[in-house]
């Protein structure tokens, strides 16, 4: 499987954060539509006084000023939040004030205390629909009220009265309890707010929580800026490997700075240190830099055992996606031993790994950052993501789609130690050239090697194990080999001198052989 280094174009500037859309004001609940009066069969607790039919202001109008809704969340990253194209229905309307003074022909004015006049500036409530009439009258206050016809069944009336009394008694009990509780919790200022005894800064996070792991690991994670002699470069991530100031990251993060470039590492507390590239392994996609004038209080992250990781285990990734330093994301191990051939799109040779696959969000800028388990141990180095550009695994820039790949830490630890010791990578090898084409049913030994050389090194590991051109390797130990890149990735999880068992097909027959892995120094 081929994918791209997620560090591609990592130097892209950080897009401005989109504006947060304003929080819409809750619209008041709509009253019953005036065209649908309440069914007969009961009366309100406090009857409204009858309004003469010829009183002004009784037209059944509807408001026409609904509150506009907001939709969708963020649009384009660089743009502000955009109001939705449609407006919310049933919002604020426009009403006329209730009539003041006696209606025409009335002998005495109605009770002036009902309905109460609205406070100045208070929005009036409409009937909850789009504007239909032009009168603009108040459907709530202005609707006429008629007493219901008296009930013929006296027992039903007594039953309603009994239920009403019971309701009032229950309401009285509830009100009394509520008053007592409020009085007991009152702080003397009329407030019954309950406050927490602790704040966020005082809460102790239990070991194993994401917050606890992040608090432990972030101080040992750095944002790396690499720049070539011509000024090109980008950002990535790394983590403290030892107390001497060595930082482990990806090769493609610092490759631009190898020949006369500049490297700097910034800690979450803002302290920035110049650094130098100690060694880099293009095939493994691992590099080590060392801080100049490293502080004495460095705390290396604890390295876990990637061989013990299980599918479904929790993961925590730390990095600087798109330059956003100190970003923490979570997920799980979604697969193990995933064969990945990655490229940064610059035309350089591919990197091969038998990767840990995770759905933790990984984006350009996460390259070189630690992939942690639930205890905060480093189990991998985030290195590549699957891209949807160009319809599949491509070289175009892409964001996280939940398929990220990390170099297992057991392999990265060995490579880093070799780089610190000698400055050069050491690769395990079988001493045979294999086809990188898909669909061969395994790793097929080619008829000819690179540059016209022999495909099987004379007296090399493969030659001593009896392998020949045309043999198709289908297994390495218990790992199924479906292609040349898969075989290379699996070989590089071992060290030179390891003994492995190869299963291969020759002439339609399956055979096995044992092989002691050789070594190759450097990326040539």
C-alpha positions in Angstrom: 0.0 0.0 0.0 1.3 3.4 -0.9 0.5 6.6 0.8 2.0 10.0 1.4 4.0 11.5 4.2 1.6 13.7 6.1 4.3 16.2 6.3 3.8 17.3 2.7 3.6 21.0 2.4 3.9 21.3 6.1 5.2 24.8 5.8 1.8 26.1 4.8 0.6 29.0 6.8 -2.0 28.5 9.4 -5.4 29.5 8.0 -7.2 32.1 10.2 -9.6 30.7 12.6 -13.2 31.2 11.4 -15.4 33.4 13.4 -17.8 31.8 15.8 -21.4 32.3 14.7 -23.5 34.3 17.2 -25.7 32.4 19.5 -29.3 32.9 18.3 -31.7 34.3 21.0 -34.3 31.8 21.9 -37.6 32.9 20.4 -40.5 32.9 22.8 -43.0 30.1 22.6 -45.7 30.7 20.0 -49.2 31.1 21.4 -52.1 29.2 20.1 -53.1 30.2 16.6 -56.2 32.5 16.8 -57.9 30.5 14.0 -57.9 27.4 16.3 -59.5 28.3 19.6 -59.1 26.0 22.6 -61.7 23.2 22.7 -64.7 23.7 24.9 -64.7 21.8 28.1 -62.8 23.9 30.7 -62.2 27.4 31.7 -58.9 29.2 32.6 -58.1 29.7 36.2 -58.6 33.5 35.9 -61.1 34.3 33.1 -60.4 37.1 30.8 -62.9 40.0 30.7 -65.1 40.0 27.6 -64.0 42.3 24.9 -66.7 44.0 22.9 -66.7 42.8 19.3 -66.5 46.4 18.0 -63.5 47.4 20.1 -60.6 48.7 18.1 -57.5 46.6 17.9 -59.3 43.2 17.7 -58.2 42.4 14.2 -56.6 39.0 13.9 -53.3 40.0 12.4 -50.0 38.1 12.2 -46.5 39.4 12.7 -44.1 39.5 9.8 -40.6 39.8 11.4 -39.3 36.3 12.1 -35.9 35.9 13.8 -33.3 34.8 11.2 -31.7 31.4 11.9 -28.0 30.6 11.7 -26.8 27.5 10.0 -24.1 25.0 9.2 -21.1 25.7 11.4 -18.0 26.8 9.6 -17.8 27.1 5.9 -14.5 27.8 4.3 -11.7 27.9 6.9 -10.7 31.4 6.1 -14.2 32.9 6.0 -16.5 34.1 8.8 -19.7 32.3 9.7 -22.4 32.8 7.2 -26.1 33.2 8.1 -28.4 30.6 6.7 -30.2 31.4 3.6 -33.6 30.9 5.1 -35.1 32.6 8.2 -36.6 30.9 11.2 -40.3 30.8 11.3 -42.5 31.8 14.2 -40.3 34.5 15.8 -41.0 38.0 16.8 -44.0 39.8 15.3 -45.5 43.3 15.4 -48.6 44.0 17.4 -50.8 46.9 18.1 -51.2 48.0 21.7 -54.4 47.0 23.5 -57.1 49.7 23.4 -57.0 52.3 26.2 -60.3 53.8 27.5 -63.8 52.6 27.4 -65.1 50.9 24.2 -67.8 52.7 22.3 -71.2 52.4 23.9 -69.9 51.0 27.2 -71.4 52.4 30.4 -68.3 51.9 32.5 -64.6 51.4 31.6 -63.2 47.8 31.9 -60.8 46.9 34.5 -57.6 48.8 33.6 -55.4 46.2 35.3 -56.1 43.5 32.7 -54.4 43.1 30.3 -51.4 44.9 31.7 -49.7 47.2 29.2 -46.4 45.9 27.8 -43.2 47.5 28.9 -41.7 50.0 26.5 -39.4 48.2 24.0 -40.8 44.7 24.8 -41.3 42.7 21.7 -44.9 41.5 21.3 -45.8 37.9 20.4 -47.6 37.1 17.3 -49.7 34.1 16.4 -46.7 32.1 15.2 -47.2 32.3 11.4 -46.2 34.3 8.4 -48.0 37.6 7.9 -51.5 37.2 6.5 -53.5 40.2 7.7 -52.7 43.8 7.6 -54.3 44.7 10.9 -51.4 43.7 13.1 -53.6 43.1 16.1 -52.5 41.2 19.1 -53.7 37.6 18.9 -52.9 37.0 22.6 -54.4 40.0 24.2 -57.0 41.0 21.7 -58.8 37.7 21.1 -62.4 37.8 22.5 -63.3 35.4 25.2 -66.7 33.7 25.6 -67.8 31.8 28.7 -68.3 28.1 27.9 -71.8 26.8 28.1 -72.7 25.4 31.6 -72.3 21.7 32.1 -75.4 19.6 32.4 -73.8 16.9 34.5 -73.3 18.1 38.0 -71.2 15.1 39.0 -68.7 16.0 36.3 -68.5 19.5 37.7 -67.9 18.2 41.2 -65.2 15.8 39.9 -63.4 18.7 38.2 -63.7 20.7 41.4 -62.2 17.9 43.4 -59.3 17.4 41.0 -58.7 21.2 41.1 -58.6 21.2 44.9 -56.2 18.3 44.9 -54.0 20.1 42.4 -54.0 23.2 44.5 -53.0 21.2 47.6 -50.2 19.5 45.7 -49.1 22.8 44.3 -49.1 24.3 47.8 -46.9 21.5 49.1 -44.5 21.8 46.2 -44.3 25.6 46.6 -43.7 25.2 50.4 -40.9 22.7 49.8 -39.4 24.9 47.1 -39.5 27.9 49.3 -37.9 26.1 52.3 -35.1 24.7 50.1 -34.4 28.0 48.5 -34.4 29.7 51.9 -32.0 27.2 53.3 -29.6 27.7 50.4 -30.0 31.5 50.2 -26.7 33.3 50.8 -28.4 36.4 52.0 -28.4 38.1 48.6 -31.4 36.4 47.2 -29.3 33.9 45.1 -29.8 30.1 45.2 -26.9 29.3 42.8 -24.9 26.2 43.8 -21.2 26.6 43.2 -18.6 23.9 42.8 -16.0 23.6 45.5 -13.3 23.0 42.9 -12.3 24.6 39.7 -10.8 23.1 36.6 -7.3 24.0 37.7 -7.7 22.2 41.0 -9.1 18.9 39.7 -6.7 16.0 39.9 -6.7 14.0 36.7 -6.5 10.3 37.3 -3.5 8.5 35.7 -4.6 7.1 32.3 -7.0 9.8 31.4 -6.3 11.8 28.3 -5.8 15.0 30.3 -3.3 13.3 32.6 -1.3 11.8 29.7 -1.3 15.1 27.8 -0.1 17.0 30.8 2.7 14.6 31.2 3.8 14.3 27.6 3.3 17.8 26.2 6.3 19.3 28.1 8.5 16.8 26.3 7.1 17.4 22.8 8.5 20.0 20.5 7.5 21.8 17.3 10.3 21.6 14.8 11.0 24.3 12.1 13.4 23.1 9.4 14.7 25.4 6.7 17.0 24.7 3.7 19.8 27.0 2.7 17.5 28.5 0.1 14.9 29.3 2.7 12.5 26.5 1.9 11.1 24.2 4.7 8.2 23.6 7.0 7.1 22.5 10.4 6.8 19.1 12.1 7.0 17.6 15.5 9.5 15.7 17.7 9.9 14.4 21.2 12.7 14.2 23.8 14.6 11.0 23.4 17.2 11.3 26.2 18.6 13.8 28.7 21.5 14.8 26.4 19.1 16.8 24.2 18.4 14.3 21.4 15.0 14.7 19.7 13.5 12.0 17.5 11.4 13.0 14.5 10.7 12.0 10.9 13.4 12.2 8.2 11.1 14.1 5.9 10.6 16.8 8.6 14.3 17.8 8.6 15.5 16.6 5.2 15.6 20.2 3.8 18.0 21.2 6.6 20.5 18.4 6.2 22.9 20.3 3.8 23.6 23.7 5.2 20.1 24.4 6.5 18.7 25.5 9.9 16.7 23.6 12.5 15.0 24.9 15.6 12.8 23.3 18.3 10.2 25.1 20.4 8.8 23.7 23.6 5.2 24.3 24.8 6.5 26.9 27.3 7.7 29.0 24.4 11.5 28.3 24.8 13.2 27.9 21.5 16.5 26.1 20.8 18.6 25.9 17.8 19.5 22.3 16.8 21.5 20.3 14.4 20.8 17.1 12.5 22.7 14.2 14.0 21.6 11.6 11.5 18.7 10.7 9.2 17.4 7.5 7.7 15.4 8.1 4.5 14.3 4.5 4.2 13.0 4.2 7.7 11.8 7.9 7.7 13.5 8.5 11.1 15.8 11.3 12.0 17.5 12.6 15.2 18.4 16.2 15.9 20.2 17.5 19.0 19.5 20.7 20.8 22.3 23.3 21.1 22.7 24.4 24.7 20.1 21.9 25.8 18.5 22.5 29.2 19.4 20.3 32.1 15.8 19.5 33.1 14.8 17.5 30.0 12.4 14.7 30.6 12.5 12.0 28.0 9.2 10.3 27.1 8.9 6.7 28.2 9.2 4.2 25.3 6.6 1.4 25.2 6.6 -1.9 23.4 4.9 -1.7 20.1 4.9 -5.5 19.7 2.5 -5.7 22.6 0.0 -3.3 21.1 -3.4 -4.7 20.3 -6.0 -3.6 17.9 -8.5 -1.5 19.8 -6.0 0.0 22.2 -6.5 3.7 22.9 -4.0 6.1 21.3 -3.1 9.7 21.9 -1.3 11.7 19.2 0.5 15.0 19.9 1.8 17.3 17.2 1.5 20.6 15.3 -1.1 20.0 12.6 -0.9 22.8 10.0 1.4 24.6 12.4 -1.0 24.5 15.4 1.5 23.5 18.0 0.7 21.3 21.0 -2.4 19.8 19.6 -3.7 16.6 21.2 -6.0 14.1 19.4 -7.2 10.7 20.4 -8.3 7.4 18.8 -7.5 3.7 18.8 -5.1 1.3 17.1 -7.2 0.3 14.1 -4.7 -2.2 12.5 -1.2 -3.5 13.0 1.5 -4.5 10.6 0.1 -2.4 7.9 2.5 -2.4 4.9 3.0 1.3 3.9 5.2 2.7 1.2 5.2 6.5 1.7 6.5 9.4 -0.2 6.7 13.1 0.4 5.9 13.9 -3.2 9.4 15.5 -3.9 10.6 12.6 -6.1 12.8 11.1 -3.4 12.9 7.4 -2.7 10.0 5.9 -0.8 10.0 4.9 2.8 8.8 1.5 3.8 7.2 0.5 7.1 5.1 -2.2 8.7 3.0 0.5 10.4 0.6 0.9 13.3 -2.6 2.2 11.9 -4.6 4.7 14.0 -7.8 6.7 13.6 -6.5 9.5 15.8 -6.6 12.7 13.8 -3.2 13.2 12.1 -2.6 16.0 9.7 0.4 17.7 8.0 2.5 19.0 10.9 2.0 15.9 13.1 5.0 14.3 11.4 7.5 13.1 13.9 5.3 13.4 16.8 4.7 10.7 19.4 1.8 8.2 19.2 1.1 7.3 22.9 -0.8 4.6 24.6 -3.2 5.2 27.4 -0.4 5.2 30.0 1.6 7.8 28.1 4.2 5.5 26.7 5.4 6.1 23.1 4.4 3.3 20.9 5.0 4.9 17.5 6.1 7.9 15.5 3.3 9.5 13.4 4.6 9.5 9.9 2.0 9.2 7.1 -1.7 9.6 6.2 -3.8 8.2 3.5 -4.7 10.8 1.0 -7.9 11.1 -1.0 -6.2 13.4 -3.5 -6.2 12.2 -7.1 -8.8 9.5 -6.2 -6.7 7.5 -3.9 -3.2 7.3 -2.5 -1.5 10.3 -4.0 0.9 13.1 -3.4 -1.5 15.9 -3.1 -2.1 17.7 0.2 -4.8 16.1 2.4 -6.3 16.3 5.8 -7.2 13.5 8.2 -9.7 11.0 7.0 -9.1 8.7 10.0 -6.3 6.6 8.4 -2.9 7.6 9.9 0.2 5.5 10.1 3.0 5.4 12.7 6.4 3.8 12.7 6.5 1.2 15.5 8.7 2.5 18.3 10.6 -0.8 18.6 11.9 -0.2 15.1 12.4 3.6 15.6 14.3 3.1 18.8 16.8 0.9 17.1 17.2 3.3 14.2 17.6 6.3 16.5 20.3 4.6 18.6 22.3 3.8 15.5 22.0 7.3 14.2 23.2 8.7 17.6 26.1 6.2 17.6 27.3 6.5 14.0 25.2 9.1 12.3 24.2 6.6 9.6 21.3 4.1 9.4 21.8 0.4 9.2 19.3 -1.7 7.3 18.6 -5.4 7.4 18.6 -7.1 4.0 18.2 -10.5 2.3 20.5 -9.7 -0.5 18.0 -10.0 -3.4 16.1 -7.6 -5.6 12.4 -7.9 -5.6 9.7 -6.4 -7.9 7.8 -3.4 -6.5 4.8 -4.1 -8.7 1.4 -5.1 -7.2 -0.5 -8.2 -8.2 2.4 -10.6 -8.2 0.9 -12.7 -5.4 4.0 -12.0 -3.2 7.5 -10.5 -3.5 8.9 -11.8 -6.7 12.7 -11.9 -7.1 13.5 -10.1 -10.3 15.6 -11.5 -13.1 18.0 -8.6 -13.0 19.1 -6.2 -10.2 19.5 -2.5 -10.2 21.9 -1.1 -12.9 22.2 -4.5 -14.6 23.6 -6.2 -11.5 22.6 -9.7 -10.4 19.3 -9.9 -8.7 20.6 -12.3 -6.0 23.9 -11.2 -4.4 26.5 -13.9 -4.8 27.2 -15.6 -1.4 24.6 -13.2 0.2 21.9 -14.3 2.6 19.3 -15.2 -0.2 22.0 -17.0 -2.2 23.0 -19.0 0.9 19.4 -19.9 1.6 18.9 -21.3 -1.9 16.7 -18.5 -3.4 16.8 -17.9 -7.1 15.4 -15.3 -9.6 11.7 -15.9 -10.2 11.0 -17.2 -6.7 7.9 -15.6 -5.2 8.2 -15.0 -1.4 4.8 -15.3 0.2 5.6 -15.3 4.0 8.3 -14.0 6.4 7.9 -16.0 9.6 4.1 -15.8 10.1 3.6 -12.5 8.2 1.8 -12.8 4.8 3.8 -11.1 2.0 1.7 -9.8 -0.8 4.2 -7.6 -2.6 7.8 -6.4 -2.6 7.1 -3.3 -0.5 5.5 -5.5 2.1 8.5 -7.7 2.2 10.9 -4.7 2.6 8.8 -3.2 5.4 8.8 -6.6 7.3 12.5 -7.1 6.8 13.2 -3.6 8.2 11.4 -4.5 11.4 14.3 -6.8 12.2 17.9 -6.2 12.9 20.9 -7.5 10.9 21.8 -11.0 12.2 18.2 -12.0 12.9 17.2 -15.4 11.6 13.9 -15.6 9.7 11.9 -18.3 7.9 10.9 -17.5 4.3 8.1 -19.3 2.5 8.3 -19.1 -1.3 6.8 -20.6 -4.4 8.9 -22.0 -7.2 7.4 -23.8 -10.2 4.0 -23.9 -8.5 5.3 -25.6 -5.4 5.6 -24.1 -2.0 8.9 -24.3 -0.1 10.5 -22.9 3.0 14.0 -21.9 4.0 15.8 -20.2 6.9 17.8 -17.1 6.3 20.1 -14.9 8.4 19.6 -11.3 7.6 22.6 -9.3 6.3 23.2 -5.5 6.7 23.5 -2.4 4.6 24.8 0.9 5.9 23.5 4.2 4.6 20.7 5.2 2.2 22.6 4.6 -1.0 
